[in-house]
Amino acid sequence: MSEEVTERIAAVWRIEGASVVATLTRVTGDVALAEDLASAAVLAALEQWPGEGVPRNPGAWLTAVAKRRAIDTWRREDRRRERYAQLAAVLPAETEPDWEPIPDDVLRLVFIACHPVLSRPAQVALTLRVVGGLGTTEIARMLLTSVPTVQARITRAKRTLTAARVPFETPEPAQWNERLAGVLGVVYLIFTEGYAATAGQQVVRPDLAREALRLGRVLAGLVPNEPEVHALVALMELQSARFPARTDATGAAVLLEDQDRRRWDHGQIRRGQAALAQADRFGKGRGRYALQAAIAQCHAVAPSVAETDWEQVVVLYEALSRLAPNPVVELNRAVAVAMAGRPADALALVEAVAASGALPTSHLLPSVRGELLSRLGRRAEARGELLAAAEAATNTQVARTLQAKAEALGSH
């Protein structure tokens, strides 16, 4: 099989997989069946595209193949006759779908998967798997838990939806509010994986980040009076603006202090600032996404790392740590404290995270500890921490950056 075709199929699935599954879920009314059909279509592509060539519209090809397999399955099993007729009726390309209150297949699937019958962890795990197209290992790293835990959550979520006979249909606007927090959480986590890939050889995954931002913009249009929706869009705009400078020509990570800020997307920064201002206009106080957007804004408007308002960043992280306690937030707060000129205080914050037992296998804790020890002049200890961080990192480019930092310390 041509390696080029295999890579093309993988790229198509990364970009269009969520839309394919969302369309199949809308048509079949069954998320598990939709996933199975989409997987079968990918297998068909692996068999056919090397010989026949990649079709002009790969996503449409996968969807059409999956729909035909659904019809074949229902024919063989001689069941669901009514649903088979409904599916057959929508197969022609010229057929117009009925009006939907959520005019986006992927966002509609997010709302459906975030059904209140599921716990929040189950909602997030299921949606990241089905909509984000993320593997259980990636999800486990994002949620700071184990792979078996994530697998169990997804399995239980599907069983719960089946047992509760939850109809896979678009919720009415009156039902959106009870699902909104879950939807925002999922969109944020999809963006986070795009902004800083937990594994693989890419520092960033722009396809995921762009899809999350697109969903956020659509969501802001649907619920324009929800400040945290605008805040999340602001956060994603401001963070995305740095993408052009976050990697070099070889794909290696470029640290914040080394980034050419002229390459940042300043139009996107202005859009992010406008979205954050819109969130603030409601006068309800800043939530977790607004606080993170405000931190991103501090970086976005600063001429350099040295000229960043680090004291303001520290204050914002302190507020965030009280509103949404999280070990990663604490590590980021420690970095900000160090940049504000208090590395010893920052190291104490890191040691508190370590003492709590959080992030036992993550590279983040030894990475930050190594940076702080270096600032304090404890170079040998810093080198050991950075080497440990490089060993623990699951992203190849991140590991290389940490290794280089450790080697630089050892050369002096």
Contacts in CASP RR format, 6 or more apart in sequence:
PFRMAT RR
TARGET T0000
AUTHOR 0000-0000-0000
METHOD contacts of the structure
MODEL  1
MSEEVTERIAAVWRIEGASVVATLTRVTGDVALAEDLASAAVLAALEQWP
GEGVPRNPGAWLTAVAKRRAIDTWRREDRRRERYAQLAAVLPAETEPDWE
PIPDDVLRLVFIACHPVLSRPAQVALTLRVVGGLGTTEIARMLLTSVPTV
QARITRAKRTLTAARVPFETPEPAQWNERLAGVLGVVYLIFTEGYAATAG
QQVVRPDLAREALRLGRVLAGLVPNEPEVHALVALMELQSARFPARTDAT
GAAVLLEDQDRRRWDHGQIRRGQAALAQADRFGKGRGRYALQAAIAQCHA
VAPSVAETDWEQVVVLYEALSRLAPNPVVELNRAVAVAMAGRPADALALV
EAVAASGALPTSHLLPSVRGELLSRLGRRAEARGELLAAAEAATNTQVAR
TLQAKAEALGSH
1 46 0 8 1.000
1 50 0 8 1.000
2 50 0 8 1.000
5 49 0 8 1.000
5 50 0 8 1.000
5 53 0 8 1.000
5 54 0 8 1.000
6 46 0 8 1.000
8 49 0 8 1.000
8 54 0 8 1.000
8 58 0 8 1.000
9 42 0 8 1.000
9 45 0 8 1.000
9 46 0 8 1.000
9 49 0 8 1.000
9 58 0 8 1.000
12 45 0 8 1.000
12 58 0 8 1.000
12 59 0 8 1.000
12 62 0 8 1.000
13 42 0 8 1.000
14 133 0 8 1.000
14 205 0 8 1.000
14 207 0 8 1.000
14 208 0 8 1.000
15 207 0 8 1.000
15 211 0 8 1.000
16 58 0 8 1.000
16 59 0 8 1.000
16 62 0 8 1.000
17 38 0 8 1.000
17 59 0 8 1.000
17 62 0 8 1.000
17 133 0 8 1.000
18 106 0 8 1.000
18 109 0 8 1.000
18 130 0 8 1.000
18 131 0 8 1.000
18 132 0 8 1.000
18 133 0 8 1.000
18 211 0 8 1.000
19 59 0 8 1.000
19 105 0 8 1.000
19 106 0 8 1.000
20 38 0 8 1.000
20 41 0 8 1.000
20 59 0 8 1.000
20 62 0 8 1.000
20 63 0 8 1.000
20 66 0 8 1.000
21 31 0 8 1.000
21 34 0 8 1.000
21 35 0 8 1.000
21 38 0 8 1.000
21 109 0 8 1.000
21 130 0 8 1.000
21 131 0 8 1.000
21 133 0 8 1.000
22 105 0 8 1.000
22 106 0 8 1.000
22 108 0 8 1.000
22 109 0 8 1.000
22 131 0 8 1.000
23 63 0 8 1.000
23 105 0 8 1.000
24 33 0 8 1.000
24 34 0 8 1.000
24 37 0 8 1.000
24 38 0 8 1.000
24 63 0 8 1.000
24 66 0 8 1.000
24 67 0 8 1.000
24 70 0 8 1.000
25 31 0 8 1.000
25 34 0 8 1.000
25 109 0 8 1.000
25 112 0 8 1.000
25 130 0 8 1.000
25 168 0 8 1.000
26 105 0 8 1.000
26 108 0 8 1.000
26 109 0 8 1.000
26 168 0 8 1.000
27 67 0 8 1.000
27 70 0 8 1.000
27 86 0 8 1.000
27 87 0 8 1.000
27 90 0 8 1.000
28 34 0 8 1.000
28 37 0 8 1.000
28 70 0 8 1.000
28 83 0 8 1.000
28 87 0 8 1.000
28 168 0 8 1.000
29 167 0 8 1.000
29 168 0 8 1.000
29 169 0 8 1.000
30 168 0 8 1.000
31 109 0 8 1.000
31 112 0 8 1.000
31 113 0 8 1.000
31 126 0 8 1.000
31 130 0 8 1.000
31 158 0 8 1.000
31 161 0 8 1.000
31 168 0 8 1.000
32 158 0 8 1.000
32 162 0 8 1.000
33 70 0 8 1.000
34 66 0 8 1.000
34 130 0 8 1.000
35 130 0 8 1.000
37 66 0 8 1.000
37 67 0 8 1.000
37 69 0 8 1.000
37 70 0 8 1.000
38 62 0 8 1.000
38 66 0 8 1.000
40 65 0 8 1.000
40 66 0 8 1.000
40 69 0 8 1.000
41 61 0 8 1.000
41 62 0 8 1.000
41 63 0 8 1.000
41 65 0 8 1.000
41 66 0 8 1.000
41 69 0 8 1.000
42 62 0 8 1.000
44 65 0 8 1.000
45 58 0 8 1.000
45 61 0 8 1.000
45 62 0 8 1.000
45 65 0 8 1.000
49 55 0 8 1.000
55 61 0 8 1.000
64 91 0 8 1.000
67 87 0 8 1.000
67 91 0 8 1.000
70 87 0 8 1.000
71 84 0 8 1.000
71 87 0 8 1.000
71 88 0 8 1.000
74 80 0 8 1.000
74 81 0 8 1.000
74 83 0 8 1.000
74 84 0 8 1.000
74 87 0 8 1.000
75 84 0 8 1.000
89 95 0 8 1.000
90 97 0 8 1.000
100 108 0 8 1.000
100 170 0 8 1.000
101 170 0 8 1.000
101 172 0 8 1.000
101 173 0 8 1.000
102 108 0 8 1.000
102 111 0 8 1.000
102 170 0 8 1.000
102 222 0 8 1.000
103 218 0 8 1.000
104 215 0 8 1.000
104 218 0 8 1.000
106 131 0 8 1.000
106 211 0 8 1.000
106 215 0 8 1.000
107 183 0 8 1.000
107 215 0 8 1.000
107 218 0 8 1.000
107 219 0 8 1.000
107 222 0 8 1.000
108 170 0 8 1.000
109 127 0 8 1.000
109 130 0 8 1.000
109 131 0 8 1.000
110 127 0 8 1.000
110 131 0 8 1.000
110 183 0 8 1.000
110 186 0 8 1.000
110 187 0 8 1.000
110 215 0 8 1.000
111 170 0 8 1.000
111 171 0 8 1.000
111 176 0 8 1.000
111 179 0 8 1.000
111 183 0 8 1.000
112 168 0 8 1.000
112 169 0 8 1.000
112 170 0 8 1.000
112 171 0 8 1.000
113 123 0 8 1.000
113 126 0 8 1.000
113 127 0 8 1.000
113 130 0 8 1.000
113 131 0 8 1.000
113 157 0 8 1.000
113 186 0 8 1.000
114 123 0 8 1.000
114 127 0 8 1.000
114 179 0 8 1.000
114 182 0 8 1.000
114 183 0 8 1.000
114 186 0 8 1.000
115 123 0 8 1.000
115 161 0 8 1.000
115 166 0 8 1.000
115 179 0 8 1.000
116 178 0 8 1.000
116 179 0 8 1.000
117 160 0 8 1.000
117 161 0 8 1.000
117 164 0 8 1.000
117 166 0 8 1.000
118 126 0 8 1.000
118 157 0 8 1.000
118 160 0 8 1.000
118 161 0 8 1.000
120 181 0 8 1.000
120 182 0 8 1.000
121 143 0 8 1.000
121 153 0 8 1.000
122 153 0 8 1.000
122 154 0 8 1.000
122 156 0 8 1.000
122 157 0 8 1.000
122 160 0 8 1.000
123 157 0 8 1.000
123 182 0 8 1.000
123 186 0 8 1.000
124 143 0 8 1.000
124 182 0 8 1.000
124 185 0 8 1.000
124 186 0 8 1.000
124 189 0 8 1.000
125 139 0 8 1.000
125 143 0 8 1.000
125 150 0 8 1.000
125 153 0 8 1.000
125 154 0 8 1.000
125 157 0 8 1.000
126 153 0 8 1.000
126 154 0 8 1.000
126 157 0 8 1.000
126 158 0 8 1.000
127 186 0 8 1.000
128 134 0 8 1.000
128 139 0 8 1.000
128 142 0 8 1.000
128 186 0 8 1.000
128 189 0 8 1.000
128 190 0 8 1.000
129 135 0 8 1.000
129 136 0 8 1.000
129 139 0 8 1.000
129 154 0 8 1.000
131 186 0 8 1.000
131 190 0 8 1.000
132 190 0 8 1.000
132 208 0 8 1.000
132 211 0 8 1.000
134 142 0 8 1.000
134 190 0 8 1.000
134 193 0 8 1.000
136 147 0 8 1.000
136 150 0 8 1.000
136 151 0 8 1.000
136 154 0 8 1.000
137 147 0 8 1.000
137 199 0 8 1.000
138 193 0 8 1.000
138 198 0 8 1.000
138 199 0 8 1.000
139 150 0 8 1.000
140 146 0 8 1.000
140 147 0 8 1.000
140 149 0 8 1.000
140 150 0 8 1.000
141 198 0 8 1.000
141 199 0 8 1.000
141 362 0 8 1.000
141 394 0 8 1.000
142 189 0 8 1.000
142 192 0 8 1.000
142 193 0 8 1.000
142 198 0 8 1.000
143 150 0 8 1.000
143 189 0 8 1.000
144 327 0 8 1.000
144 328 0 8 1.000
144 358 0 8 1.000
144 359 0 8 1.000
144 362 0 8 1.000
171 179 0 8 1.000
176 222 0 8 1.000
176 223 0 8 1.000
180 223 0 8 1.000
180 226 0 8 1.000
180 229 0 8 1.000
183 219 0 8 1.000
184 219 0 8 1.000
184 228 0 8 1.000
184 229 0 8 1.000
184 232 0 8 1.000
184 289 0 8 1.000
187 212 0 8 1.000
187 215 0 8 1.000
187 216 0 8 1.000
187 219 0 8 1.000
187 232 0 8 1.000
188 212 0 8 1.000
188 232 0 8 1.000
188 235 0 8 1.000
188 289 0 8 1.000
190 208 0 8 1.000
190 211 0 8 1.000
190 212 0 8 1.000
190 215 0 8 1.000
191 208 0 8 1.000
191 209 0 8 1.000
191 212 0 8 1.000
191 213 0 8 1.000
191 235 0 8 1.000
191 236 0 8 1.000
191 239 0 8 1.000
193 205 0 8 1.000
193 208 0 8 1.000
194 204 0 8 1.000
194 205 0 8 1.000
194 206 0 8 1.000
194 207 0 8 1.000
194 208 0 8 1.000
194 209 0 8 1.000
194 212 0 8 1.000
195 204 0 8 1.000
195 209 0 8 1.000
195 239 0 8 1.000
195 240 0 8 1.000
196 203 0 8 1.000
196 204 0 8 1.000
197 203 0 8 1.000
197 204 0 8 1.000
197 205 0 8 1.000
197 395 0 8 1.000
198 394 0 8 1.000
198 395 0 8 1.000
199 394 0 8 1.000
199 395 0 8 1.000
200 394 0 8 1.000
200 395 0 8 1.000
200 396 0 8 1.000
201 395 0 8 1.000
201 396 0 8 1.000
201 397 0 8 1.000
202 251 0 8 1.000
202 395 0 8 1.000
202 397 0 8 1.000
203 246 0 8 1.000
203 247 0 8 1.000
203 251 0 8 1.000
203 252 0 8 1.000
203 253 0 8 1.000
203 395 0 8 1.000
203 397 0 8 1.000
203 398 0 8 1.000
204 243 0 8 1.000
204 246 0 8 1.000
204 247 0 8 1.000
206 243 0 8 1.000
209 236 0 8 1.000
209 239 0 8 1.000
209 240 0 8 1.000
209 243 0 8 1.000
210 240 0 8 1.000
212 236 0 8 1.000
213 233 0 8 1.000
213 236 0 8 1.000
213 237 0 8 1.000
213 240 0 8 1.000
216 229 0 8 1.000
216 232 0 8 1.000
216 233 0 8 1.000
216 236 0 8 1.000
217 233 0 8 1.000
219 229 0 8 1.000
219 233 0 8 1.000
220 229 0 8 1.000
220 230 0 8 1.000
220 233 0 8 1.000
220 275 0 8 1.000
223 229 0 8 1.000
225 282 0 8 1.000
227 278 0 8 1.000
227 279 0 8 1.000
227 280 0 8 1.000
227 281 0 8 1.000
227 282 0 8 1.000
227 283 0 8 1.000
227 284 0 8 1.000
227 285 0 8 1.000
227 287 0 8 1.000
227 290 0 8 1.000
228 279 0 8 1.000
228 287 0 8 1.000
228 288 0 8 1.000
228 289 0 8 1.000
228 290 0 8 1.000
230 275 0 8 1.000
230 276 0 8 1.000
230 278 0 8 1.000
230 279 0 8 1.000
231 275 0 8 1.000
231 276 0 8 1.000
231 279 0 8 1.000
231 286 0 8 1.000
231 287 0 8 1.000
231 289 0 8 1.000
231 290 0 8 1.000
231 292 0 8 1.000
231 293 0 8 1.000
232 289 0 8 1.000
232 293 0 8 1.000
233 272 0 8 1.000
233 275 0 8 1.000
234 272 0 8 1.000
234 273 0 8 1.000
234 274 0 8 1.000
234 275 0 8 1.000
234 276 0 8 1.000
234 278 0 8 1.000
234 279 0 8 1.000
234 289 0 8 1.000
234 290 0 8 1.000
234 293 0 8 1.000
234 296 0 8 1.000
234 297 0 8 1.000
235 289 0 8 1.000
235 292 0 8 1.000
235 293 0 8 1.000
235 296 0 8 1.000
237 268 0 8 1.000
237 269 0 8 1.000
237 271 0 8 1.000
237 272 0 8 1.000
237 275 0 8 1.000
238 268 0 8 1.000
238 269 0 8 1.000
238 272 0 8 1.000
238 273 0 8 1.000
238 276 0 8 1.000
238 293 0 8 1.000
238 296 0 8 1.000
238 297 0 8 1.000
238 299 0 8 1.000
238 300 0 8 1.000
239 296 0 8 1.000
240 265 0 8 1.000
240 268 0 8 1.000
241 264 0 8 1.000
241 265 0 8 1.000
241 266 0 8 1.000
241 267 0 8 1.000
241 268 0 8 1.000
241 269 0 8 1.000
241 272 0 8 1.000
241 300 0 8 1.000
242 259 0 8 1.000
242 264 0 8 1.000
242 299 0 8 1.000
242 300 0 8 1.000
243 265 0 8 1.000
244 263 0 8 1.000
244 264 0 8 1.000
244 265 0 8 1.000
245 254 0 8 1.000
245 259 0 8 1.000
245 260 0 8 1.000
245 261 0 8 1.000
245 263 0 8 1.000
245 264 0 8 1.000
246 253 0 8 1.000
246 254 0 8 1.000
246 259 0 8 1.000
247 253 0 8 1.000
247 254 0 8 1.000
247 397 0 8 1.000
248 254 0 8 1.000
251 397 0 8 1.000
252 397 0 8 1.000
252 400 0 8 1.000
252 401 0 8 1.000
253 397 0 8 1.000
253 398 0 8 1.000
253 400 0 8 1.000
253 401 0 8 1.000
255 401 0 8 1.000
256 299 0 8 1.000
256 305 0 8 1.000
257 305 0 8 1.000
261 303 0 8 1.000
261 304 0 8 1.000
264 300 0 8 1.000
269 300 0 8 1.000
269 301 0 8 1.000
272 293 0 8 1.000
272 297 0 8 1.000
273 297 0 8 1.000
273 300 0 8 1.000
273 301 0 8 1.000
275 293 0 8 1.000
276 290 0 8 1.000
276 293 0 8 1.000
276 294 0 8 1.000
276 297 0 8 1.000
279 286 0 8 1.000
279 290 0 8 1.000
279 293 0 8 1.000
280 286 0 8 1.000
280 290 0 8 1.000
286 294 0 8 1.000
286 319 0 8 1.000
287 323 0 8 1.000
288 320 0 8 1.000
288 323 0 8 1.000
288 324 0 8 1.000
291 316 0 8 1.000
291 319 0 8 1.000
291 320 0 8 1.000
291 323 0 8 1.000
292 320 0 8 1.000
294 316 0 8 1.000
295 313 0 8 1.000
295 316 0 8 1.000
295 317 0 8 1.000
295 320 0 8 1.000
298 308 0 8 1.000
298 309 0 8 1.000
298 312 0 8 1.000
298 313 0 8 1.000
298 316 0 8 1.000
299 308 0 8 1.000
299 313 0 8 1.000
302 308 0 8 1.000
302 309 0 8 1.000
305 339 0 8 1.000
308 339 0 8 1.000
310 336 0 8 1.000
310 339 0 8 1.000
310 340 0 8 1.000
310 341 0 8 1.000
311 340 0 8 1.000
313 336 0 8 1.000
313 339 0 8 1.000
313 340 0 8 1.000
314 333 0 8 1.000
314 336 0 8 1.000
314 337 0 8 1.000
314 340 0 8 1.000
317 329 0 8 1.000
317 332 0 8 1.000
317 333 0 8 1.000
317 336 0 8 1.000
318 333 0 8 1.000
320 329 0 8 1.000
320 333 0 8 1.000
321 329 0 8 1.000
321 330 0 8 1.000
321 333 0 8 1.000
327 353 0 8 1.000
327 356 0 8 1.000
327 358 0 8 1.000
327 359 0 8 1.000
327 365 0 8 1.000
328 359 0 8 1.000
328 364 0 8 1.000
330 349 0 8 1.000
330 350 0 8 1.000
330 352 0 8 1.000
330 353 0 8 1.000
331 349 0 8 1.000
331 350 0 8 1.000
331 353 0 8 1.000
331 359 0 8 1.000
331 364 0 8 1.000
331 365 0 8 1.000
331 368 0 8 1.000
333 349 0 8 1.000
334 346 0 8 1.000
334 347 0 8 1.000
334 349 0 8 1.000
334 350 0 8 1.000
334 353 0 8 1.000
334 368 0 8 1.000
334 372 0 8 1.000
335 346 0 8 1.000
335 368 0 8 1.000
335 371 0 8 1.000
337 343 0 8 1.000
337 345 0 8 1.000
337 346 0 8 1.000
337 349 0 8 1.000
338 346 0 8 1.000
338 347 0 8 1.000
338 371 0 8 1.000
338 372 0 8 1.000
338 375 0 8 1.000
343 372 0 8 1.000
343 375 0 8 1.000
343 376 0 8 1.000
344 376 0 8 1.000
346 372 0 8 1.000
347 369 0 8 1.000
347 372 0 8 1.000
347 373 0 8 1.000
347 376 0 8 1.000
350 365 0 8 1.000
350 368 0 8 1.000
350 369 0 8 1.000
350 372 0 8 1.000
351 369 0 8 1.000
353 359 0 8 1.000
353 365 0 8 1.000
354 365 0 8 1.000
354 369 0 8 1.000
358 365 0 8 1.000
359 365 0 8 1.000
361 392 0 8 1.000
362 392 0 8 1.000
363 389 0 8 1.000
363 390 0 8 1.000
363 391 0 8 1.000
363 392 0 8 1.000
363 393 0 8 1.000
363 394 0 8 1.000
363 398 0 8 1.000
363 399 0 8 1.000
363 402 0 8 1.000
364 389 0 8 1.000
365 389 0 8 1.000
366 385 0 8 1.000
366 386 0 8 1.000
366 388 0 8 1.000
366 389 0 8 1.000
366 392 0 8 1.000
367 385 0 8 1.000
367 386 0 8 1.000
367 389 0 8 1.000
367 393 0 8 1.000
367 402 0 8 1.000
369 385 0 8 1.000
370 381 0 8 1.000
370 382 0 8 1.000
370 384 0 8 1.000
370 385 0 8 1.000
370 386 0 8 1.000
370 389 0 8 1.000
371 382 0 8 1.000
371 386 0 8 1.000
372 382 0 8 1.000
373 379 0 8 1.000
373 381 0 8 1.000
373 382 0 8 1.000
373 385 0 8 1.000
374 382 0 8 1.000
374 386 0 8 1.000
374 409 0 8 1.000
379 409 0 8 1.000
379 410 0 8 1.000
379 412 0 8 1.000
382 409 0 8 1.000
383 406 0 8 1.000
383 409 0 8 1.000
383 410 0 8 1.000
384 406 0 8 1.000
386 402 0 8 1.000
386 403 0 8 1.000
386 405 0 8 1.000
386 406 0 8 1.000
386 409 0 8 1.000
387 402 0 8 1.000
387 403 0 8 1.000
387 406 0 8 1.000
389 402 0 8 1.000
390 399 0 8 1.000
390 400 0 8 1.000
390 402 0 8 1.000
390 403 0 8 1.000
390 406 0 8 1.000
391 399 0 8 1.000
393 399 0 8 1.000
393 402 0 8 1.000
END
